[in-house]
Amino acid sequence: MEEVYQIPMQSATIGKLAEALSTFQGSIKQPKLNKSVTVKTNVGGSYKFQYADLGACMSAAAPELQKNGLAVIQTIQGQVLVTTLMHKSGEFVNSMLPLNQGTLHSTAFQQIGSMITYLKRYAYCAILGIVADDDDDANAACGNSVQYNQNGQAAQTQQKTGFTGAQLKKALEVMATKQKADELRAFWTQSFEKYPELQQNKQFNDALFQQASRIACSELSVCKNEDDITLLIDRWNEIWSAVIAENTPFANAVITKRQSLQK
C-alpha cells in the first residue's frame, strides 16, 4: 500500500513566528479594495461589492512580511490548497483548504481558475489576518453571473444584515490585536452581544478561530512538562473547546509537543 504523507499543521514550536506575526498584524496597512463586482444571483436579483484582489493583498503584505522575517507559500498538493506561513527561524504554520471535486473534474477551465484564485486569496488573507473584501467573490465558481467593473470604482454593498462591511473590517483589525485568551474571549463576547448576526458570519468566525488557535499554540510553546499541557487543555476547554478538538492546529501541536518532551 502506498504510504500517504500527512502534511504537518505546524512546526514543533511557533513562539518566534507568533511574535513576528503579532508585529506584522499591528503594522500592516490593509489593502485597498481595488475591484468592484456586480453579481446576478441564480435565484434572481443582484448586488454589488468591493474586494482587494490577490495581487493587491500580496503587495500590501510584502513589505511588512519582509521586515518581520515572514513569508507565505501556496501550493496545490493533490486536491488540497496548502498555504504555509513561514518564519526565518524555520517555524511554520500550515492552513489547508480542500478543492471542490466537481469543479476540479470540470472542463470549464475558467471555473477552475476562478475557484483556485479565490481560495488562494481567501487562505492568504486568513492566515495573515488581512481584510480584503466586504463580501466574498467566489460567485463565478458558484454559478452566478459576475460583471467586473474595470474602473474599480467604489460600489455599494447590499448588506444582508445590519452589520456593515466597514464594521466587519474594523472588528477584524481589533481582533488581531488580542494576544491573550481572556482578551479575545471578552472581545468576542462583547461583539456577539452588540451584533448577534456576527455569530453567523463565516469570515468573522474563521478569523476568530484562527486567532484563538494562534494564542493557544503560543501558550503551548512555553509549556515545560505534561502538567503544564494538561492545565492548558483544561483552561481552553472552558474558554472554547473547539480550539482543542481533534485535528485542530492546537491538537496537532500538542502531539508534537509531547513527543519533544519524551526525547
Steps between C-alpha positions, in 0.01 A plus 500: 500500500631841406588708805304825524703797621321699768558875476596631846285787626797684653857471619589370847511858630344819364599753766722708272249479215215608729700800622591603145141455382374716787739779396400453136128527576556812706686681223349387168280740309196314377482472117282739306181353358607536137232295323126551469263217411134474403350158576179364348386215721358168383162576658466848349604842622850641529735675735839675491808479716865602508805290568878506479634247250783259582763731349387792717504282811851374429628849419361635826649216704843463334689789668391408853552129437860571403559728799382230739676206340179342376403344168192332355508212250191348337504164325239255374572152631263245356156650552597734782620861495779531759590846629821509706597794722873474571739685730872543436567287810353200317171502689186464289122465508299330226143570396318258271189545287348214296427574136149436370495158334235583242680810386839328482360233267326757284625600155404862575855620562391856578281360776794303639720810485234711669467256788875459555567876480223569750620231742860622474393853586271381779768275656776762457294765678371263768844379610628860522185662641455728199161652419457489123131541428153598607370161384638196316570497126465125430188561299638374169572167669144492636328545166399863548541751218779743589572835334834655593514881484833572341531849646514354850295785640325475833173308498225467756475164675157359556505392863314190607519604866538817700875443533679687221817409316681795658401382846619148420835634382542697820400201714761279331767765552416522870490121526857476367624712794370253759799289597368346822218248540305706753524810281377310196211341691390840634519639146282232341252506787452876463487472120228232502297691759511817292461331160328158536517448122879465530445151639394399147777691320746245359785746439483631856478154657779356284728787600396463864583128498840560340588774749395278791707215356805725467468608863451142623800374300713788626408410858578135428847589373608610849363193681786317671339171597189283473336671798527837324341353188214345697426830677504683168260250339264529799510878474418504129228244552326766709581787263418338164509122472498506118854641503634183661285251310656212305697594185509872582833689485514493882428127526771422245739733680435315827601171336824655376567665836453176692732318263768764554466471879553124482835532327 
